Amino acid sequence: MQTDRPFDYLIPEALEDTIQPGMRVWVGFGKGSRKLMGMVIGLADHAEFDGELKPILAILDAAPVLDPELLKLSKWLADTTFAFWITCVQTMLPAQLKAAADKWVHPLTPAGHALIPSAQALDDLPEAALAPVLKAVQHGDLEVKYRLHDRAKVKTVAHIVPDKTEAEYAEIKQTLNGNAKQQAHLLDLLTQWHHQNLTPAIPDVKNEIPRAQITAAVKKGWLHLVEQEVYRDPYPQMQGQALTKPLALTVDQQQVVDQVTQAVDDHDPQTFLLEGVTGSGKTEVYLQIIAQALQQGQTALMLVPEIALTPQMVKRVRGRFGERVAVLHSGLSSGEKFDEWRRIERHEAQVVVGARSAVFAPLTNIGVFIIDEEHESSYKQADAPRYHARDVVLHRAQTMHAPVVLGSATPSLESRARAEKGVYTKLVLPKRINQQPMPPVHLIDMRQAYQAGGRDGFSKPLLDALQQRLDRHEQSVLLLNKRGFSSFVMCRECGYKVQCPNCDISLTLHMDSHSLKCHYCGHEEPIPTTCPNCGSKKIRYYGTGTEKVAASLNQLLPQARVLRMDVDTTRKKRQSRTVVETIRQSRGRYFIGHANDRQRLRLSRCHLGWRDQCRHGTGFARLSRW
């Protein structure tokens, strides 16, 4: 707790007119040569520290990366979640704005030069050389210095700039040999670009002119290259799409839109709980509310719970508002996230769609906050600072004087209670757009399922329904709330269960990696062949996960293609999108999903003929026309 407070630093005279609150700075900290990145939170004429102040070494930003509203929000977040203030500040910044320091070892004496002739990064040293180097540092033969490593790098693309006039290019072309066709073509293009005052990017002309020809032309003085910054687009496939038009609203939808847009116009920070059944058109309501905020010259922030659900929502929102939409979620690369963050910070994007971390988007003048599926537990951050995105939105809404819309078909208990007490304004969409009834639900007692012909954890009605879907060349979806192969491993002799040494919960069996894993802390260990408690070899696996269900289906229905979608199969970037596209393009196939991935299934809703769901263990089965 000694460091969880502001520290005073001396502003060098050269930086007096430059430094502002919200800028990242490079400072020395503590004794020795240790250097850290800090955030300027305020300026003062007099220091609270009586000793000699250390000077600020460097400013890392040309302009503040956190505006006053976000700085105040970081302090509120630290006080509310009992987290370190600097941790909250770093949570708000993209990864590429979190500067780090590299340790470099410098020789000071002949003995140090003999050990390391020149400066070298400490992390690059082999493990065998680390011990003598540290001893030399203690004896004063070597010195450890810190070097700033700022990861905030922009992507650039080289553009061609013609250096000659059209007449000069014509003269050069006359001197070429007759077989120099590529050079002649390049000269014609340079003449055309000079006449039209164009500077094309090299990737745009790579099919016409090889890069080797461009490099040779630079050496001859025909042209020069200029690096220009470009944004990394996380959804390039959506570029150039025509914008969609607002749909006609039902009476219930129109009432909801009118009430929320009135609050937008009045800058009334009230909270609306929108309870709408599945298929009631909540997304179209969101879009028309956002359109009203944009019409007033304001911005909008929309949160969705799942990363895999984000592309679907982005497609809807970007299809309506085009390039004014930015995306923020952990599924993006660090470069993509950094570019999207800069687009927002530069006011080039007025609508932000993202998961939990997007709640800290540097939007200004926000007109409306929308949280879709507000009941989802994924809005709660498990690591410090342990914030709930809904609480942060409510706090920002009070600051911005903007309304909040909490949408869900099954609101959380706390939101429902607040609505019933009048803290929130409750809005209802009780009917589906297509006037279709809600699907029927059939409960099956799994205690009697095996006596009625069930196999491998599947009841007979569910197996018959799956076979019927397959015969009709339709698709089925099975949801399960456990991933892995088996929930726990137990000894039949003494009842010993293999548990995580850190979390004191049962380890989950994963057959694909032949290991036991803890889904909380990541602890992993091999599958035991004998009981560590009594030495018995009667080790058995109990419980069912998505991996086991997929294996069982491959045996029960060998003619069907089974896709498994959970955290274990979609760890890599865009893997979940690949699985969803496979589902869309398939017919007569099955899909196994973790229960937490249920939002992802909405991506393929219009491509499934029938929906079959089974919650393993309770025997829950749903057979309905979608």
C-alpha positions in Angstrom: 0.0 0.0 0.0 3.0 2.3 0.3 3.0 2.8 -3.5 -0.7 3.1 -4.0 -0.7 6.9 -3.9 0.5 9.8 -6.1 4.2 10.7 -6.2 5.6 14.2 -6.9 8.1 14.6 -9.7 9.8 17.7 -11.0 8.8 18.9 -14.4 11.9 19.9 -16.5 11.8 23.4 -17.9 11.7 22.0 -21.4 8.4 20.1 -20.6 6.6 22.8 -18.6 4.3 23.8 -21.5 3.9 20.3 -22.8 3.0 18.0 -20.0 -0.7 17.5 -19.2 -2.8 15.2 -16.9 -3.5 11.9 -18.7 -0.1 11.6 -20.3 2.2 8.6 -19.8 5.7 9.5 -18.5 8.9 7.8 -17.9 10.3 8.3 -14.4 13.0 6.9 -12.1 11.5 5.1 -9.1 13.1 4.2 -5.8 16.8 3.7 -5.2 19.2 2.7 -8.0 18.5 2.9 -11.7 15.0 1.4 -11.7 12.6 3.2 -14.2 8.9 2.8 -14.6 6.0 4.2 -16.6 3.7 6.4 -14.7 0.5 8.4 -15.4 0.2 12.1 -14.8 -2.9 12.7 -12.7 -2.5 16.4 -11.9 -0.2 19.4 -11.8 0.7 21.5 -8.7 2.8 24.5 -7.9 4.2 23.1 -4.7 5.3 19.5 -3.8 4.0 17.6 -0.8 7.4 15.9 -0.6 10.1 17.8 1.5 13.1 16.1 -0.1 14.8 16.6 -3.5 12.4 15.7 -6.3 13.4 13.4 -9.2 12.8 14.9 -12.6 10.5 13.4 -15.2 12.7 11.6 -17.7 10.5 11.6 -20.8 6.9 12.0 -22.0 5.6 9.1 -23.9 2.6 10.7 -25.6 2.1 13.8 -27.7 -1.4 14.2 -26.2 -3.2 12.8 -23.1 -4.3 9.2 -23.6 -6.9 9.5 -20.8 -9.2 12.4 -20.7 -10.4 14.0 -17.3 -13.5 11.8 -17.3 -11.6 8.6 -17.6 -9.0 9.7 -15.0 -11.8 10.3 -12.5 -13.3 7.0 -13.5 -10.0 5.2 -12.8 -9.9 6.7 -9.2 -13.6 5.7 -8.6 -12.9 2.2 -9.9 -9.9 1.9 -7.6 -11.9 3.0 -4.6 -14.9 0.8 -5.4 -13.0 -2.4 -6.2 -10.2 -1.9 -3.6 -7.6 -2.2 -6.4 -4.4 -0.3 -7.0 -5.0 3.0 -8.8 -2.3 2.3 -11.4 -3.9 -1.1 -12.1 -7.2 0.5 -12.9 -5.3 3.0 -15.2 -3.6 0.2 -17.0 -6.9 -1.7 -17.4 -8.3 1.2 -19.4 -5.4 1.3 -21.8 -4.8 -1.1 -24.8 -1.8 -3.4 -24.4 0.4 -1.4 -26.8 0.1 1.6 -24.5 1.5 -0.3 -21.5 5.2 0.5 -21.8 7.7 -1.8 -20.3 11.4 -1.6 -19.4 14.1 -3.9 -20.6 17.1 -4.6 -18.3 20.5 -4.1 -20.0 23.8 -5.0 -18.4 26.7 -2.6 -19.0 30.4 -3.4 -18.2 32.1 -0.9 -15.8 35.5 -2.6 -15.1 38.0 -4.7 -17.0 36.6 -7.7 -15.2 33.1 -6.7 -16.4 34.4 -6.3 -20.0 35.9 -9.8 -19.9 32.6 -11.2 -18.8 30.4 -9.1 -21.2 32.3 -7.1 -23.9 29.4 -4.7 -24.6 26.0 -3.9 -23.3 23.5 -6.8 -23.6 19.9 -7.4 -22.6 19.7 -9.4 -19.4 16.8 -11.5 -20.8 18.9 -12.5 -23.8 21.7 -14.0 -21.7 21.8 -17.9 -21.5 20.8 -19.4 -18.2 24.3 -20.7 -17.5 25.7 -17.1 -17.7 23.1 -15.5 -15.5 24.6 -16.4 -12.1 28.1 -15.0 -12.8 26.6 -11.9 -14.3 24.5 -11.3 -11.2 27.6 -11.8 -9.0 29.5 -9.3 -11.1 26.6 -6.8 -10.7 26.9 -7.2 -6.9 30.7 -6.7 -7.0 30.3 -3.5 -9.1 31.9 -4.9 -12.3 28.6 -4.7 -14.2 25.7 -2.2 -14.0 22.1 -2.9 -14.8 20.3 -0.1 -16.6 16.7 0.2 -17.8 15.7 1.0 -21.3 12.3 2.1 -22.3 10.4 -0.4 -24.5 7.2 1.3 -25.8 5.0 -1.0 -27.7 2.8 1.7 -29.2 3.6 1.2 -32.8 1.5 2.2 -35.8 1.1 0.3 -39.0 2.4 2.0 -42.1 2.2 1.3 -45.8 4.7 2.6 -48.4 3.2 4.9 -51.0 4.8 5.8 -54.4 5.5 9.4 -55.1 6.7 10.3 -58.7 9.9 12.4 -58.7 10.0 13.4 -62.4 7.8 15.4 -64.7 5.7 13.8 -67.5 8.3 15.1 -70.1 11.2 13.6 -68.2 9.5 10.3 -67.9 8.9 10.4 -71.7 12.6 11.1 -72.3 13.7 8.2 -70.0 11.3 5.9 -71.8 13.0 6.7 -75.1 16.4 5.5 -73.7 15.1 2.0 -72.7 15.9 -1.2 -74.5 13.1 -2.8 -76.5 12.8 -5.7 -74.1 12.5 -3.6 -70.9 8.7 -3.9 -71.0 8.2 -3.8 -67.2 10.3 -0.6 -66.9 8.3 1.0 -69.7 5.1 0.0 -68.1 6.2 1.5 -64.8 7.2 4.8 -66.5 3.7 4.9 -68.1 2.1 4.4 -64.7 4.4 7.1 -63.1 3.4 9.5 -65.9 -0.3 8.8 -65.2 0.1 9.1 -61.4 2.0 12.4 -61.8 -0.7 13.8 -64.1 -3.5 12.7 -61.8 -1.6 13.8 -58.6 -1.8 10.2 -57.2 0.4 8.5 -54.7 -0.7 4.8 -54.8 0.1 2.3 -52.1 2.5 -0.5 -53.0 0.0 -3.3 -52.0 -2.5 -1.7 -54.5 -0.1 -2.0 -57.5 1.8 -5.2 -56.6 -0.1 -7.2 -59.3 1.0 -4.7 -61.9 4.6 -3.9 -60.9 6.9 -6.2 -59.0 8.4 -4.8 -55.8 11.9 -5.4 -57.3 11.1 -2.9 -60.1 9.9 -0.3 -57.6 13.1 -0.7 -55.6 15.2 -0.3 -58.7 13.3 2.8 -59.7 13.9 4.3 -56.3 17.7 3.9 -56.9 17.4 5.5 -60.3 15.6 8.5 -58.9 12.4 8.0 -60.8 10.3 7.9 -57.6 10.6 7.8 -53.8 8.5 6.0 -51.1 6.6 7.7 -48.3 5.4 5.7 -45.3 1.8 6.5 -44.4 -0.1 5.3 -41.4 -3.0 2.9 -41.9 -5.5 1.3 -39.5 -5.6 -2.5 -39.0 -9.2 -3.5 -39.8 -10.4 -6.4 -37.7 -13.3 -7.0 -40.1 -12.0 -6.3 -43.6 -14.8 -8.5 -45.1 -17.3 -5.9 -44.1 -15.7 -3.1 -46.1 -17.7 -1.7 -49.0 -21.1 -3.2 -47.9 -24.2 -1.1 -48.6 -25.8 0.4 -45.5 -29.1 -1.1 -44.3 -32.2 0.9 -43.7 -34.2 1.1 -40.5 -37.0 -1.5 -40.3 -40.6 -0.8 -39.6 -41.2 -1.2 -35.9 -44.1 -2.9 -34.1 -46.3 -1.0 -31.7 -44.3 -2.3 -28.7 -41.0 -1.6 -30.3 -42.0 2.0 -31.1 -43.1 2.7 -27.6 -39.7 1.5 -26.3 -37.8 3.6 -28.9 -39.9 6.7 -28.1 -39.3 6.5 -24.4 -35.6 5.9 -24.6 -35.0 8.5 -27.3 -36.9 11.1 -25.2 -34.4 10.4 -22.4 -31.5 10.8 -25.0 -32.9 14.2 -26.1 -33.4 15.3 -22.5 -29.9 14.1 -21.3 -31.7 12.2 -18.6 -29.4 9.5 -17.0 -32.2 7.1 -16.1 -31.8 3.3 -16.5 -34.2 1.3 -18.6 -34.6 -2.5 -18.2 -35.7 -3.8 -21.5 -37.2 -7.3 -21.1 -37.9 -8.8 -24.5 -38.6 -12.4 -25.4 -36.2 -14.1 -27.8 -37.0 -12.8 -31.4 -38.8 -9.7 -30.2 -36.5 -7.4 -32.2 -34.4 -5.9 -29.4 -31.4 -5.3 -31.8 -33.5 -3.2 -34.1 -34.6 -1.1 -31.1 -30.9 -0.6 -30.2 -30.0 0.5 -33.7 -32.8 3.1 -33.9 -31.9 4.4 -30.4 -28.3 4.8 -31.5 -29.4 6.6 -34.7 -31.2 9.1 -32.6 -28.1 9.8 -30.4 -26.0 10.2 -33.5 -28.5 12.6 -35.0 -28.1 14.7 -31.9 -24.3 14.8 -32.5 -23.6 12.4 -29.7 -21.9 9.0 -29.5 -23.0 5.5 -28.3 -21.5 2.6 -26.5 -22.9 -0.9 -26.9 -21.7 -3.9 -24.9 -22.3 -7.6 -25.8 -21.3 -10.5 -23.5 -19.5 -12.9 -25.8 -16.5 -12.4 -28.0 -18.0 -14.7 -30.6 -21.2 -12.8 -30.5 -19.4 -9.6 -31.4 -19.0 -10.2 -35.1 -22.8 -10.8 -35.5 -23.6 -7.5 -33.7 -20.8 -5.7 -35.5 -22.3 -6.8 -38.8 -25.7 -5.4 -37.8 -24.4 -2.1 -36.4 -21.7 -1.6 -39.0 -24.3 -2.4 -41.7 -26.4 0.4 -40.4 -23.7 3.0 -39.5 -20.7 2.1 -41.7 -17.2 3.2 -40.8 -18.4 5.2 -37.8 -18.4 1.9 -35.8 -15.3 0.7 -33.8 -14.9 -2.7 -32.2 -13.1 -3.5 -28.9 -12.7 -7.0 -27.4 -10.0 -9.4 -26.4 -10.3 -11.4 -29.5 -8.6 -8.7 -31.6 -4.8 -8.6 -32.0 -3.0 -6.0 -30.0 -2.4 -4.0 -33.1 -6.0 -4.1 -34.1 -7.1 -3.1 -30.6 -4.6 -0.2 -30.6 -5.9 1.1 -33.9 -9.5 0.8 -33.0 -8.7 2.6 -29.7 -7.0 5.4 -31.6 -9.9 5.8 -34.0 -12.2 6.3 -31.0 -9.8 8.6 -29.2 -9.5 10.7 -32.4 -13.3 11.0 -32.8 -13.2 9.1 -36.1 -15.7 6.5 -34.7 -18.9 7.5 -32.9 -20.3 4.0 -32.1 -18.3 1.4 -30.1 -19.4 -2.2 -30.0 -17.5 -4.6 -27.7 -17.3 -6.9 -24.8 -16.5 -6.1 -21.2 -13.3 -4.2 -21.7 -15.0 -1.8 -24.2 -16.7 -0.1 -21.2 -13.5 2.0 -20.9 -13.6 3.2 -24.5 -12.4 6.8 -24.8 -15.7 8.1 -26.1 -16.7 11.6 -25.4 -20.2 13.1 -25.3 -21.9 9.7 -25.0 -25.6 9.9 -25.7 -26.7 6.4 -24.8 -25.3 3.2 -23.2 -26.6 -0.2 -24.2 -25.8 -3.5 -22.5 -27.2 -6.5 -24.4 -27.9 -9.7 -22.5 -27.2 -7.8 -19.2 -27.7 -10.9 -17.1 -24.5 -12.6 -18.4 -21.8 -13.4 -15.9 -19.1 -12.5 -18.4 -19.6 -8.8 -17.7 -17.9 -9.5 -14.3 -14.1 -9.2 -14.4 -12.5 -12.0 -12.4 -9.1 -10.4 -12.0 -8.1 -7.2 -10.3 -9.7 -4.7 -10.7 -12.8 -6.9 -10.1 -15.4 -4.7 -11.7 -18.8 -5.3 -13.2 -19.2 -3.6 -16.6 -22.8 -2.7 -15.7 -21.7 -0.8 -12.6 -19.1 1.1 -14.6 -21.7 2.0 -17.3 -24.1 3.3 -14.7 -21.4 5.5 -13.2 -20.3 6.8 -16.6 -23.9 7.5 -17.5 -24.3 9.7 -14.4 -21.2 11.7 -15.5 -22.3 11.9 -19.1 -26.0 12.5 -18.3 -27.0 9.7 -20.7 -29.6 7.0 -20.4 -28.7 3.3 -20.0 -30.6 0.4 -21.7 -30.2 -3.0 -20.1 -31.6 -5.6 -22.5 -32.3 -9.2 -21.8 -34.9 -12.0 -22.3 -34.1 -13.2 -18.8 -33.0 -10.2 -16.7 -30.8 -10.8 -13.7 -32.5 -10.9 -10.3 -30.9 -7.7 -9.1 -32.0 -5.8 -12.2 -35.5 -7.2 -12.0 -35.7 -6.2 -8.3 -34.6 -2.7 -9.1 -37.1 -2.4 -11.8 -39.9 -3.5 -9.5 -38.9 -1.0 -6.9 -38.8 1.8 -9.4 -35.0 2.3 -9.5 -35.0 1.2 -13.1 -37.7 1.9 -15.7 -39.1 -1.4 -17.0 -39.9 -1.7 -20.7 -41.3 -4.9 -22.2 -41.4 -6.5 -25.6 -43.8 -9.4 -24.9 -44.2 -10.7 -28.5 -42.0 -12.1 -31.2 -41.7 -10.3 -34.5 -42.9 -13.2 -36.6 -45.8 -13.9 -34.2 -44.4 -17.4 -33.7 -45.1 -19.1 -30.3 -42.2 -19.9 -27.9 -40.8 -23.4 -28.4 -42.2 -26.2 -26.2 -40.0 -27.6 -23.5 -39.9 -31.4 -22.7 -38.3 -32.5 -19.4 -36.9 -36.1 -19.3 -36.1 -37.9 -16.1 -32.7 -39.4 -16.8 -33.1 -41.9 -13.9 -35.5 -43.7 -16.2 -33.9 -43.0 -19.5 -31.6 -46.1 -19.6 -34.6 -48.3 -18.9 -36.4 -46.8 -21.8 -33.5 -47.4 -24.3 -31.1 -44.6 -23.6 -27.4 -45.0 -24.4 -24.2 -43.2 -23.4 -25.9 -40.5 -21.5 -28.5 -39.8 -24.3 -32.2 -40.5 -23.7 -34.1 -42.4 -26.4 -36.3 -39.4 -27.3 -33.3 -37.3 -27.9 -31.5 -40.0 -30.0 -34.7 -40.5 -32.1 -35.0 -36.7 -32.6 -31.3 -36.5 -33.6 -31.7 -39.3 -36.1 -34.9 -37.7 -37.5 -33.0 -34.4 -38.0 -30.2 -36.3 -39.8 -32.7 -38.0 -42.1 -34.2 -34.6 -43.0 -30.7 -33.2 -43.7 -31.2 -30.7 -40.9 -28.9 -29.5 -38.1 -29.0 -30.0 -34.4 -27.4 -28.1 -31.5 -26.5 -29.7 -28.1 -25.6 -27.5 -25.2 -23.7 -28.7 -22.2 -22.4 -26.8 -19.2 -19.1 -28.8 -18.8 -16.1 -28.9 -21.1 -13.5 -31.6 -21.2 -14.1 -35.4 -21.2 -15.1 -36.1 -17.6 -15.8 -33.8 -14.6 -13.7 -35.6 -12.1 -11.5 -38.7 -11.5 -12.1 -40.9 -8.4 -10.7 -44.0 -6.9 -13.3 -46.7 -6.5 -11.5 -48.3 -3.5 -11.1 -45.3 -1.1 -13.2 -42.5 -2.8 -10.2 -40.2 -3.4 -10.8 -37.4 -5.9 -7.9 -35.7 -7.7 -8.2 -32.0 -6.8 -6.4 -28.8 -7.7 -3.7 -28.0 -5.1 -4.5 -24.3 -5.5 -8.3 -24.1 -5.8 -9.4 -27.2 -3.9 -11.8 -28.3 -6.7 -11.9 -31.4 -8.8 -9.6 -31.5 -11.8 -11.3 -32.0 -15.2 -10.1 -34.9 -17.4 -9.1 -33.9 -21.0 -8.5 -36.8 -23.3 -7.2 -34.7 -26.2 -4.2 -33.6 -24.1 -4.2 -36.7 -21.8 -4.1 -34.5 -18.7 -6.1 -33.2 -15.8 -6.7 -29.5 -15.8 -8.1 -26.9 -13.4 -10.4 -24.5 -15.3 -9.8 -21.8 -12.7 -6.1 -21.4 -12.2 -4.8 -23.4 -15.1 -3.0 -26.1 -13.0 -2.3 -29.2 -15.1 -1.0 -32.7 -14.2 -0.9 -36.1 -15.9 -3.7 -38.7 -15.5 -2.9 -41.0 -12.6 -2.8 -44.8 -13.2 -2.9 -45.6 -9.5 -4.6 -43.9 -6.6 -2.1 -41.6 -4.8 -4.0 -42.2 -1.5 -4.3 -46.0 -1.3 -2.4 -47.3 -4.3 -5.4 -49.0 -6.0 -5.5 -49.2 -9.8 -9.3 -48.8 -9.8 -9.2 -45.2 -11.1 -12.5 -44.3 -12.8 -13.7 -41.2 -14.7 -17.1 -39.7 -13.9 -19.2 -37.0 -15.3 -19.6 -35.9 -18.9 -18.1 -32.9 -20.9 -18.3 -31.7 -24.4 -15.4 -33.8 -25.5 -17.0 -37.0 -24.3 -20.4 -36.1 -25.9 -18.7 -35.5 -29.2 -16.9 -38.8 -29.0 -20.2 -40.6 -28.1 -22.0 -39.0 -31.0 -19.4 -40.1 -33.4 -20.1 -43.7 -32.3 -23.9 -43.5 -32.0 -24.3 -41.6 -35.3 -21.3 -42.3 -37.5 -22.9 -40.8 -40.6 -23.1 -37.4 -39.0 -20.3 -34.8 -38.8 -19.8 -33.5 -35.3 -18.3 -30.1 -34.5 -17.3 -29.3 -31.0 -17.1 -25.6 -30.0 -15.7 -24.7 -26.5 -12.7 -22.9 -25.1 -10.4 -25.8 -25.9 -11.3 -25.9 -29.6 -11.4 -22.1 -30.2 -8.3 -20.8 -28.4 -6.7 -19.4 -31.6 -7.8 -16.1 -33.2 -10.9 -16.4 -35.3 -11.3 -20.1 -34.7 -14.8 -19.6 -33.4 -15.7 -17.7 -36.6 -14.4 -20.6 -38.7 -16.5 -23.0 -36.7 -19.6 -20.8 -37.2 -19.0 -20.5 -40.9 -18.7 -24.3 -41.2 -22.0 -24.6 -39.4 -23.6 -22.1 -41.8 -22.3 -24.0 -44.9 -23.2 -27.5 -43.6 -26.4 -29.4 -43.8 -27.4 -32.5 -41.9 -24.7 -32.0 -39.3 -24.4 -31.8 -35.5 -22.8 -29.2 -33.3 -21.7 -29.7 -29.7 -21.3 -26.5 -27.7 -20.3 -25.5 -24.2 -23.3 -23.9 -22.3 -21.3 -20.6 -22.0 -21.1 -20.5 -25.8 -24.9 -20.3 -26.2 -24.7 -16.7 -27.4 -22.5 -17.9 -30.3 -25.3 -20.1 -31.6 -27.3 -17.0 -32.6 -24.8 -16.6 -35.4 -26.2 -19.6 -37.2 -29.9 -19.3 -36.2 -31.3 -18.6 -39.6 -29.4 -21.5 -41.1 -30.8 -24.2 -38.8 -34.0 -26.0 -39.7 -34.7 -27.6 -36.3 -33.1 -27.0 -33.0 -32.4 -29.9 -30.6 -30.9 -29.1 -27.2 -29.9 -31.4 -24.4 -28.7 -30.4 -21.0 -26.8 -33.5 -20.0 -27.6 -34.8 -16.5 -31.1 -33.3 -16.2 -32.3 -34.9 -19.5 -33.5 -31.5 -20.8 -34.4 -31.7 -24.5 -36.0 -29.1 -26.7 -37.4 -29.9 -30.1 -38.7 -26.9 -32.0 -38.9 -25.4 -35.4 -36.6 -22.3 -35.6 
